[in-house]
Every structure is written in C-alpha cells, then in structure tokens.
Amino acid sequence: MKFKKFRKLGSYSLLSALAVSTYLIPFSSTYVRAETENIKIQLLSINDLHGQIDYSSKADVNGDGKKEEVVGGAEYLAAHMKEHEADNKNTFYVHAGDIIGGSPLVSGAFQDEPVVEIMEEMGFDVGTVGNHEFDEGIEELRRMVKGGDHPEGKGTKGYDGMNFPVVAANAYDKSEGKLILPPYAVKEVDGAKIGFIGVVTTETPGMVIKKGNENLQITDEVEAINKYAKELKEQGVKSIVVLAHNPSVQEDNGAVSGQTAEFAKKIDDEVDIIFAGHNHQFTNGVVDNKLIVQSFEYGQAFGDVDIEIDPSTGDIVKKSATTEWVTQEGIKPDEKVKSILEKYNEKVKPVKEEIISKSAVDYPSQRYPGFGPVGDHPVGNMIADGMKETMDADIALMNGGGVRAGIDKGDITFGELYTIQPFGNVLNKFTVTGAGLREILDGQITSYGLDYSISGLRYTYTYDHNAKRGKVVDIFLLNGKKINPSEKYTVVVNNYMFGADQAIIDNALDQPETGPVDIDATSDYVRSLESPVHFKAEGRIQEVSSIFKDVPLNSWSNPYVSYLANEGVVKGKSPEVFAPFSPLNRAQFASMLVRALDLKAEGTSPFKDLGKMDKETKDEITAAYKAGLIKGTSDTTFEPWEPISRSQMVTMMMRAYEVKHGAPYEGGTSTKFTDLKTLDSEMKKAVVTAEELGYIEGYGDKFKPYNGATREQMAKVVSLFLLDK
C-alpha cells in the first residue's frame, strides 16, 4: 500500500496477555451528551467477500420472487455503507472472515492485496479470519496482516499490510504454542468500550491445504470466547461483540440455528452480538438474548446493527439489526473505490478478457452435488471431465469447495473460468483399488451432503436425511460394468484434496503424479471442445431408497421412482408396491403431471367417459384439460383407462413444459430416431425436443413411439422434466 487511511472513531487497543504492544488513536466526538444519555453506536458488517470486489448479480430485492435488481460491487458497497455511516458518525466497520481467498482474477492475481486496499479506503475497523484466510498457510496470513513483499514476488511491491486489527481467539501456531493473531480488540466511543472477539470454525484444518498449515490448531470456539470475555470484563469492558466465522441458519419462522446459535446458549451473557459467516446466508435473529447477524456473500449485502450503551454501566442496553442489499440503482458508486478497481482491472485485462469459447446457456453457480436422481451439475462435470482428460486418468474427483461460480451464456473468458477455480491448485494422479475408491466416495458423504463432482464413473447411494449420513450402493464405469474391488484404477484430484482428504491419503497406492495447475487444465479442455459448449447434468450421482419392495436399490428406475414418491407426485399400487413394469394409462399420467405442476381444477371438463372415477382424479383431469396438457379423443371422450403410448406421454409432457416455463422450448430440430415419420407434427416435435432436453433416450436409433409406456419409464421422464430448471 502506498498509504493508509485512518478513519477511526475511537481509541482502540489490542489487549491480551499475548499482545506485544498497545495502539492508541485519539477520538474527538462531535456529540455532547449528558452522563445518563445512552451512547448510540452503529456496526456495519460484511462476511464471505472472497475477494469479489467487482462481482455483481441479480437478486430478488423486493420479495416478489423475481431476481431483477443488480446488486454487488465494492464501489457500491462502499457507497451504501458510507450512506449509512452518515446517520451515525459513531460507526464501526467489521467483518466476519473469508474476506480473502477463493478470489477472482482481479484480486487473486495480486494475492488479494487489492481487497485490503479497498477495505482500508472504506475504513474498516476490525475483522476476524475465516478458513480461506489460511488458503496459502499461516505465514502468508501473517504477511497479509502485517505487510511485506511476497517471497515469490507475487502481489505488489512494498505491500504494508492491514491498517485495522484482525483478531482470532482460537487460532494457534502449534510450533510456537501461541495465538497467530491477537484474540480481541477494544474500541472506545465517548468513554464506552466495546470488545471484539474473533473466532473461526474448528473445521478449518480439514478444509485448508496442509502445506503451510502443518502447525495450525483451532481450539473450541466457546472456550475461547468465554476465556477472553472474562479477560475483557476484568478490564471493565462489558459490551462484547463476537466476530465468528461460523454458520448460522434462519428458518421461515425466524428461528436461528447452526453453530452460532449453539454458541449463544453457552457463551458469556456479556456477549450481546454475534456476527456470523461461512455458510453465505442471511440471518437476523436472537438466541439467548444474543443478536446473530449474517449478510449473505460477495459484498452483495451488509449488516447494520444499532446498539445503545448505558454510560453508567458500560452495558449494551438496546440492539437491533437489519440486513441491506447492495443495490446499484439509485446510488452513485464511491469514486475512490471505483478508481482502485479500475486500476487493478486494467492490469489484468489482457489475461482476464481472453475468450476461451462460448456457452450455449447460463449455468448457475452450484458447488456441491445435490440429492435426488440427478445429483451432478454441469460446471462440476465440466471441471472433472477436463481433469480426467488432462491427466489421462480412469476417474476424476473434484471437491465442491473448489467450484466457486457458474458460467454465463455467451463468451467464456479466462477471467470467468478463473473465478470458478481461483485457488491455483495442481492436479495429482494416483492409483487406488476399487475398494479404496468406495471408501473415498463414502468418506465424502457427510452431514452436509455430498462433496465431489465426478468423471469416468457414476454411482448410487442411500442417505438418511434425519441422521444425516449416507453410503455408496453401486459404482459403475462408463461402460456399465461395476467397479471391481480388487482392480486398480487411476484417479486424478487436486493437490488440496490429496492432502486434506484422509480417505484419499489412506487409500492411495503410490505417490501422486503432478500435473498442471487446475485452471490451466480447465481452460485448455474447454478450448478444445466444439463451440458453443454445452454441459449437462447427466445423473452421474443418484440417490436411491427402499420405498417400494418391487423397486430394489439396484434398479435403474429406483432414483426416479423414489424422487417422485418423496415429492408426492406418484403413489404405489399399495404402500409397498409400485408395479414398475405395469402399463400406464392416460388418466394416471394426466394426474401425475397435474400433481407435479401443482395445478388446481376450475370448472368441469367436457369428458363424459370418466364414469365412476373418484372425485380427486376427475378434478385432476379437469385441471389438466384447462391447462392444455390433454386433449380428448373426441369432443366428449378422453378414454382415461386406455394405455398411454410413449409418444402420447412425451407430447403431454412437452405441453407441461410450456405451462411450467411459460413458453414452448425453441430447440428440437434434429434427432437420431428414425421411426417418427408417421407421427403428427406436434408429437414429432415433442419427441425431438424431449430428446434434445435429455428427458428420453430411446433404443439406439429407435424411439418406438407406439409402444405402451410403463410406470417406471414415466418416473424417469417426469423426474427429469421436474428437475430441469
């Protein structure tokens, strides 16, 4: 940094038995108060910025369900926070960690030093560390805080560190037996003191690369908070705030849960506020009289906490919070922050704007595989496929935490790919047995769900959503053969995974072969593909369950039948029998589509042949007719009991597609099927479109349009239709 901006609102000191010095900055208040008047202070907070200083997206700001308003960008974050600061000059800027690490090119290319420059310009007062502050090890964290040139010449020459304290009460360097950073900082306004204690999740050592963090130890957060809360109280500090890089979750009813909520019940009652982070959510609620606030991610939002301190006791007597979107419309961006951004964007422009390929569609950001019959996602598949091809391996595994963004429709630039994979990990290939591979895949299924995107195989698994644990059932190679437990396979991962996943470490049969940096492998792979590229979620990862006895775990239709049953779309012939091979009739399929789309009946249908059908099914057929999903075989007949053909089923489903999306699908111009000539134009178009969307596969080059559809075939096409966003 060439300069530091000291916008300090009170005196502060870094106080602990471990601190080597005390800093004091004078404060001149513009407010004159009587001794009994409460001191009003404002705390503005962010968390999980991840270096996204030039990030923007669209959000549902007004709660109408439509993501239409542009939010984000450091220059707009600065403008909004400055506007809020104008309401109360007794304002502190705080953060709850993961401000750096996992950053886009504009930040990562300079070791995240641009982020620090912007935060200093904004006037941040105190923060803590998240797991990503340890991405390059303890020494690099110390350099980022204290300053100094990077040993490999990265970053900017003469970097002088952060001009605001970073605190962490539970992060130790085992080689020294000491805290890496001060445990807390104290701020003072009009004689009122506020203590800020920092903690980071104890899961951190298992999340970060081992190199450089061999001596990292994270102790229990509650014990650390209580230890230093006691120390603060002994110094007369009774207003205590915790900056916790730990998750918080808020339910629709306002209830707050997660690690920070558990802390709240156990930590010293002198703590009034917990700023949370790590899981990138909105939180604003109270647990055990502790206000818990978290403000989403990437600088798209910030927290505003207003407190009042009784000057006679030093206690916080009032507290309230809001979380605010960083909208771009209607506010002028901060010119100084904008200038910093422009400076670094200009430096990386040639590399950032290199066009690698084009994308046919938008791929929303998704890090981890999901539950259900199609757990994999397009960007994860793209990365894993590139890893496998680059290293000529049998199998590739990619950790979800390393997939940081999605891909927008249009030009794919190197900068965009770098934003997806910003860590600079290198590829590692090793050998493992089939049995060892199963242990690795089992190990990545945790209480959080699934972790790895995959290439070169597919697998099924069970998951107990109450106990939050799961287990792999079957693993298949691409040729359909099951993995042989005793056979050896080559697997490629990144070096973070090879050092952090104990199951990989335990099951690797050899030292890894080192490959290129992961972002280079991905960009070369995408560049090699025909443009525009089109990646798909393919059902590489599928959840199975034992709902119906006649749909065993190893049945190809189990993932789809289980999903629809859990969603309430299909019912069994009895509680334990689904009858997967039974023919499907027209009424049954119409009813399933109505339940899938949650349509409601209005009026009556013109069909006179519904007979003694129960009222629920009659209403569903009426709803299907009114929505345009079905047509009669005549003006007054529907023939509900007639078996539905495969082409009829697909035609109804594509009508449902139009209802679901508000418009018909515009693709569907070519097909591999050679037996569609006798179909009418609507049916032919429906089959071709469904094929392009991946809903149907057929039998080689035959679709067999006049064959009757079975219940298990229905389960697959309806599942894929529902899961297609």
Secondary structure, DSSP 8 states (H G I E B T S, - for coil): --------SS-EE--STT-S---------S----TTS-EEEEEEEE---TT-TT--EEE--SSSS---EEE--HHHHHHHHHHHHTT-SSEEEEE-S-SSSS--HHHHTTTTHHHHHHHHHHT--EEE--GGGGTT-HHHHHHHHH----TTS-S-TT----SS-EE-SSEEETTTTEESS-SEEEEEETTEEEEEEEEE-TTHHHHS-STT-TTEEE--HHHHHHHHHHHHHHTT--EEEEEEES--EE-TTS-EESHHHHHHHHS-TTEEEEE--SS--EEEEEETTEEEEEE-STTSEEEEEEEEE-TTT--EEEEEEEEEE-B-TTS---HHHHHHHHHHHHHHHHHHT-EEEEESS-B----S--SSS----HHHHHHHHHHHHHHT-SEEEEEGGG----B-SEEEEHHHHHHHS-S--EEEEEEEEHHHHHHHHHHTEETTEE-EEEESEEEEEEEETTTTEEEEEEEEETTS-B--TTSEEEEEEEHHHHHH-HHHHHH--S--EEEEEHHHHHHHHHHHS-SSB------SEEE---S-TTS-TTSTTHHHHHHHHHHTS---SBTTB--TTSB-BHHHHHHHHHHHHT----S--S-S--TT--HHHHHHHHHHHHHTS---SSSS---TTSB-BHHHHHHHHHHHHHHHHSS--------S-S--TTS-HHHHHHHHHHHHHTS---BTTB--TTSB-BHHHHHHHHHHHHH--
